Amino acid sequence: MTGGLLHRVWRLKTTGGTFALKQLNAALLQKPGVQHAYRLSEHIASAMAERGIPAVAALAHGAGDVIYELDDMTLLVYRWIDGSVLPAESVTLEQVRQIGTLLARMHALHLQVSEVRPFEWTHFEDEDWDILTFQASDLNLPWANQVRSVLPRLLEWTRAYEEAGTLLSQHMLVSHAHCDPSNVVWSDPATPWLIDWEAAGLVNPTMELVGAALTWSGLLTGQAGEERFSALLAAYCGAGGRIEGSGQSAIHACMGTWLGWLLFNMRRSLGESVTSEDEQLIGVRETTSTLTTLRTLATQAASWAALVDACH
């Protein structure tokens, strides 16, 4: 199947049904503790499903483990959901409201998971940005000059993210943490299924809410709309969700998430954590698009923060 930015996904038809097989990225699996993290995130998905959240969790095999090893592949297996993943521009306002309500329901659970790791706000080293852009220039990568031209702003955004972390880390709960349009399958216009719980764990609820509102309103297309942004926030608050912290802090925290994705893809462009040229090309493409996203976020941060604060 197409669409994955980190892993390969296969559709497998069998006499016992149809399944989705996620082939985990081999380079990422080299990092210590990664398999445990996948097991924990799938445990969170399963716990959410048991409590009525439309979560699609990985299926365990006979030994009770959700991770399958097959030759040189490491796999997670899911029941296949017939439906569509809709781009933000194709989603109706009512569907946006459903996502806001779904987030409020997840947050209201205050799910307790004993093994969940403390949330760590990523620390970005100033020299990393500098060194990577020089390396990219030596390789004539197309994004080198673009990133180098915004180095002062990258440092400014990094400081704002770290300051936001100090405030938002005081209120954390277990949730999906990446509830954007690419991670929701609609089996019909009123039935969303939440997939890809890979990032699940502790997150500030307002940070997750604002991140979702931004992507569902069209941030990644460069045309984020206020109407959809406000509709998702209103549905969340109408379903009992509470805004914790300021809108500005939440926006800055979301920018940190995109800074992390930018840095990862810059490294991937340079050949780090990749097993194929295709992955390297994805890194080049994602670096450019993520930089555009960050610029958009910075330009409209004040107006979006005001909308968040208005929901208090």
N, C-alpha and C positions, 0 to 999 in steps of 0.2 A: 504494500500500500504506500501511497505517496504522502508527503507532508511532514514527516518527522525531521526535526533539526538535530537530534542527538542520536536517536536509535533507529533501527529498521523495524518495520511492523509488517507481519505477514498475515494473510487471511487463509485459514486452514479449514477446509470442508471435510468432515468425516461422517461415518455412519452414525456417530453419536451426537452430531450437531456441528455447528460452525463456531470457530474460535479465532480470537486475535492473539497472535504470538508477537510479543515485543522482544526483539533480539537486542540485548543491552550492549551499549558501546564498549568495545573491548578495551580501549584506552582508558576510559573512566574507571573500569573495573580494576585497574592496577592500583588505584588509590586505596589506602588502608581504610577498612570499615565501611566500604561502599555497599557490599552485599548486606550487611546488617542494617544499613540505612534503608535499603529497598524493602527488607522484611518489615521494618518498623512502619514505613509509610503505608505498606499494604495492610498491616494490622490496623492502622488508623482508618483506612478506607472501609475495612470490614466492620469495624466498630461503628462507624457512621451509618453504614447500611443497616446494621441491626437496630439502629435507633430511628429508622424511617427516612434517612437522607438517601436520595437516588444516586448512590455511589457504586461504581463498578470496581470491585476488588479482584485481585488475582486469585486464581484457583490453586488450591494446594494439591499436591500429589500424595501418593500412598504413605509417604514418610511424614506427612504433615507440613512439609516445607513448600513455600510458594516459588522458590527458585528451582528451575530445571536446568540440568547440565546435559548437553547433547553434543558429543564430539568437542569441537572448539567453540561452541556457542553457549551462552548463558541466556536463559529465556524466562519471561513471565508470561503466563497464559490467562486469558480472559474469555468469558462468554462473549460471543459476537452480538453487538447491538445494531439491529437494522435501523438506519436513520441517517441523518445528515449533520455534518459539522458546518455551521453557517458562518460566513464572513460577517463582520460587524455591520457592514452596510446592508445586509439582507435580513437582519434581525428586526422584528417588530418592537414597538414600544412596550407592548404587553409582555413579550419575552424578556426584554430588559428588566421589567418589573419583577418577573418571576425569579430572575437571578438575584435581585436585591433581597427578595423574600427568602430565598434559599440560603443566602449568606447569614441572614438574621437567625434562621433556624439552626444552622450549624453553630453559630456563636453562642446561642442560648443554651446549648447542651453542656458547655463548659466541660468537655470531654477530658477525663483523667486517663493518662497513659503513663504508666510507671517508668518506662524506659526512655521516654522522650528526652532528647538532649536539650540542654539549655540553649536558647537562641544566641547565636554569636553574630554581632554586627560586624560585617566585613571591614577590615582595615585596608585601605588602599595606600600603597607607598608612592610618594610623589615621583620618585625616580623611575618607577615602572613605566609610567606613561611616556617619559622622556626616552628611555632606553628602547622601548618597543617601537616608537615612531622612527627612531634612527635605523633600527634593524629593517623596518618596513621600507624605508627610503633606499637602503642598500639593495633590497630585492625588487625595487620598483613596483611595490604593491600600490594599487590605485587609491587606497585610502590614506596613505602616509601623510600627504600634505594637508588633507582635510582634518585629520586628527591633530596634527601639529599646530594648525592655525587656531585651534580652540583649547590648547593646553592650559592657559590661564583660567578658562572657564571650567575645565575638568577639575582643577584644583579647588576652585570655588564651590562647585557642586559637591565635591568630596567632603569639604568642611561642613557644608549644610547638612549632608546626610549623617555625618557623625554626631553633630549636635542634635539632630532629630532622634537619633538612636538613644541618646541619654534620656530623653523625655519619654519616648514611646515604649522603651523596654520595661517601664514600670507596670505596664498592663499587657499581659500576654495570655493567649489561649491556644488550644490545639485546633487547627483548621487545615483546609486544603492548601492555601497560600499561593495558588496560581490559577485562580478561577477566571480564565479569559476565554474568548469564543472558541479557540482551537481545542479546548479541553471539555467541551460540552457537546454531546451527541443528542440531537432532537429526534426521538422516534415518531413524534408528531408535534405540531406547533405548541402544544401545551404540556409536553412531557420531556423535560431535560434529564439527561444522564451525565453525571459528573465523572470524567475519566482522568487518567494520568495524575495519580496522587504522589508522584515522585518527590515533590517539594513539601509534602505535608509535614506538619510539626508545629512548633510554637511560632506564633506570629501576632503582631499587634492587630486587633480586629479592625481598627480604622485604617491602618496601612493596607490591609487586604481589601477592605471595602473600596478605598479610593483607587487602588490598582485595578480592581475589577471595573469600577465606573469609567475609568479612563479607557481601558481596552474595549469595553462594550459600547462606548460612545464613538469609537472609530479612531483612536489615537494612532494605531499602527498604519492606517491608511492616510494619515496626515490631515484628516478632516474631522477631528473630534467635535461632536455636537453637544452644546449645552443642554438641549432638551433631553437627550438620552442619559447624559451624566446625572442630571437632576432627577430624572425618573427613577434611576436605580437607587440613588440616595434616599428618595422619598419612600420607595417601597421598603427599603431596609428599616428606616425609622418607623414606618407605619406598622411593620411586623414585630416591633419591640426592640429593634437594634438600637444601641446607644453609641454616640460619637465620643470617643475617648481621645482627648488631646486636641490640638489645633489642626485646622486644615493645612496650614503651611508646613507643619512638621510631617504630616502624612504625605504631602506631595514630595517633600525633600527625601523622605524615606523611600518612596517609590523610585525616585531618581537614582538612589543608591543601588536598587535592584538592577536598573538598566545599566548603571556604571559597571556592575559586576559582569553582566552579559557582554558589554562592550569589551572589557578586558579579556574575558574568556575567548571571544572570537578574534581579537587581535592576536592572541597567542596561537589560536587554531590556524589563523592565516599564515603564521610563520612556521607551521608544521608541528606545533606542540599538541599533544593529546589527540593525535589523529592516526588513523590506520589506512587512510586512502586519500587520493588526490581530490575526490569528490567532497570529502569532509573539509578539506582545506579551502575549496572553492566556496562552500557554504559559509565558512568563517569570513572570507573576504566580503561576501554579499551581506552577511549579518552585521559586520562592522559598520558598513556604510549606512544601512537602514537604521541601526541602533543609534548612531550619531544623529541622524535626522530626528528620531524620536526624542532624544534628550534635548535637542534644540527646541522642539515644539513644546516640551514640558516646561522648559525654562521660560519661554516666551509667554505662556498662558498660565503660569503657576499662580499668580496673584488672583486671577478671576476664578480659577477652579477652587482655590483655598477658601475664597469668600462663599462659594456655594456650599462647601462642606460645613463651614461655620454656621451657615444659615439653618442647617438641619439640627442644631443643638436643641 
